[in-house]
Amino acid sequence: MVGIKTPDDIYFVADTLGSIDLVERAHILLIYDVKGYLDSLEFVESLDGHMVVPSHSEATTNIKPVVEFNKNKILEIENVILDFLKEEHNCTECTQHIFNHYNLRISYNKYMLILSTVRSYLSYLSNSKRIKNYFKNNRLVFINVT
């Protein structure tokens, strides 16, 4: 993903964040790297006061509410996953739980996108030592260790 700054200080930030409406409807956006996404949100938040043009939101000079909404949703999803992982589960079960928790309508494409994002969350939570992963009966499982 590439962001562009024009000579007159307008920032085109592409898919760095979703509009409040989009996040409210979809709940979970495609994220490949959760930590990188959070870092990108911090950068975009620092642009407050400049004209910021996201792909999925209106141009604004007050981007903080949109950034905060996106950050809060990421923390909410982390907590949904951490709560679910009080017992061991695999990635597919975590994905099913996300669909059930947010009452999302399933389709093949949506499932594959959310599965990819859930994998990103599990990797992020594993790397930050908030969950443990191990193999059991030839299945990669995860459990909350906090």
C-alpha positions in Angstrom: 0.0 0.0 0.0 1.3 3.5 -0.9 0.3 6.8 0.6 0.8 10.0 -1.3 1.5 13.5 0.0 0.8 16.3 -2.5 2.8 19.6 -2.5 -0.1 21.4 -0.9 -0.1 19.0 2.1 -3.0 16.7 1.1 -2.5 13.1 2.2 -4.0 10.3 0.2 -3.7 7.4 2.6 -5.4 4.6 0.5 -6.7 1.7 2.6 -4.9 2.7 5.8 -8.2 2.8 7.6 -11.9 2.1 7.1 -14.6 4.7 7.5 -16.7 4.4 10.6 -19.6 3.3 8.6 -17.6 0.5 6.9 -16.1 -0.8 10.1 -19.5 -0.7 11.8 -21.0 -2.8 9.0 -18.1 -5.2 8.3 -16.6 -5.3 11.8 -13.4 -6.9 10.6 -11.3 -5.6 7.7 -8.6 -7.4 5.8 -5.4 -6.9 7.7 -2.2 -8.7 6.9 0.0 -7.3 9.6 -1.8 -6.1 12.8 1.2 -4.4 14.3 2.0 -2.7 11.0 -1.7 -1.6 10.7 -1.6 -0.1 14.2 1.6 1.7 13.4 0.0 3.1 10.2 -3.0 4.3 12.2 -0.6 6.1 14.6 1.0 7.8 11.6 -2.3 8.8 10.1 -3.4 10.2 13.5 -0.4 12.5 13.5 -1.7 14.0 10.3 -4.7 15.5 12.1 -5.1 19.1 11.0 -4.0 18.3 7.4 -6.4 17.3 4.7 -6.5 13.4 4.7 -8.2 11.5 1.9 -8.8 7.8 2.7 -10.1 5.3 0.1 -13.2 4.4 2.1 -14.0 7.6 3.9 -14.7 11.3 3.3 -11.8 13.7 3.0 -11.3 15.4 6.3 -9.0 17.6 8.4 -10.2 15.8 11.5 -9.1 12.2 11.1 -8.7 11.4 14.8 -12.3 10.1 15.3 -11.9 7.7 12.3 -8.5 6.5 13.5 -9.7 6.0 17.1 -12.7 4.0 15.8 -10.4 1.8 13.8 -8.0 1.3 16.8 -10.9 0.5 19.1 -12.3 -2.1 16.7 -8.9 -3.8 16.5 -8.7 -3.9 20.3 -12.3 -5.2 20.5 -11.4 -8.0 18.0 -8.3 -8.9 20.0 -10.4 -9.2 23.1 -13.0 -11.3 21.3 -10.2 -13.7 20.2 -8.5 -13.7 23.6 -11.7 -14.4 25.4 -12.5 -17.3 23.0 -9.0 -18.7 23.5 -9.5 -19.3 27.2 -9.8 -22.8 25.8 -7.6 -24.1 23.0 -8.9 -23.6 19.4 -7.5 -23.7 16.0 -7.6 -20.9 13.4 -10.7 -22.2 11.7 -12.6 -22.3 15.0 -11.5 -18.8 15.7 -12.8 -17.7 12.3 -16.1 -19.4 13.0 -16.3 -17.6 16.3 -15.7 -14.2 14.7 -18.5 -14.9 12.2 -20.8 -16.0 15.0 -19.8 -13.2 17.4 -20.5 -10.4 14.8 -23.4 -12.3 13.2 -21.7 -12.0 9.8 -23.3 -13.5 6.6 -20.8 -16.0 5.3 -19.7 -16.4 1.7 -16.6 -18.1 0.3 -14.8 -14.9 -0.5 -15.7 -13.2 2.8 -14.7 -16.4 4.7 -11.3 -16.5 3.0 -10.6 -12.8 3.7 -11.6 -13.1 7.4 -9.7 -16.3 7.7 -6.6 -14.5 6.5 -7.2 -11.7 8.9 -7.8 -14.0 11.9 -4.4 -15.7 11.0 -2.8 -12.2 11.2 -4.4 -11.6 14.6 -3.2 -15.0 15.9 0.3 -14.3 14.6 0.3 -10.9 16.2 -1.0 -12.2 19.5 1.5 -15.1 19.4 4.4 -12.8 18.7 3.4 -10.5 21.5 3.3 -13.6 23.8 -0.4 -13.0 24.7 -1.3 -16.4 23.3 0.6 -19.7 23.0 0.5 -21.9 20.0 1.4 -25.6 19.8 0.5 -28.7 17.8 -1.9 -31.2 19.2 -3.1 -34.2 17.1 -1.5 -32.7 14.0 -3.5 -29.4 14.5 -2.0 -26.0 15.2 -3.9 -24.7 18.3 -3.8 -21.5 20.3 -4.6 -20.7 23.9 -4.7 -17.5 25.9 -1.8 -17.3 28.4 -2.7 -13.9 29.9 
